[in-house]
Amino acid sequence: MVKIKKAYKMKNELTIKKDPSGSFSIKARLKSFQYAFDGLSSFFSTQHNAIIHLIMTLLALSAAVFYTVTKVEAIAIILVTGFVWTAELFNTAVEKLADLVSKDHHPEIKFIKDVSSAAVLLSAITAIITGAIIFLPKLLE
């Protein structure tokens, strides 16, 4: 178990901004999508692993089309692919946040980064096993 040795006094910076009109805003909702696409753009332009995941995703989808997988197999491929992408995006966010907290070596930050990376590894292993279950029988026919 990791124990944080120092307690940090933090300002209460979380404020909930209420729309003065009190109405739902399509413009604000669309702006939130822009933030998400900005995040994806930053991810692809700065992370080498993104290219590896993209290549593997394209290979998996191409194999699914080539071997005409069933609907259930296609759903499994889509889910595990999304699982890997989600883990990698969260891992990148956690690592960037940890680097922002401190560039120095701290055992607590190392633990956080290692666990975050382990989540990506676990998701990738899950995807590989799923791919093997789906594609190995088709390759061995």
Protein Blocks (a to p, Z undefined) as FASTA:
>chain_A
ZZdfbdcddddfbdcdddfklpacfklmmmmmmmmmmmmmmmmmmmmklmmmmmmmmmmm
mmmmmnopafklmmmmmmmmmmmmmmmmmmmmmmmmmmmmpmcdcfklmmmmmmmmmmmm
mmmmmmmmmmmmmmmmmmmZZ
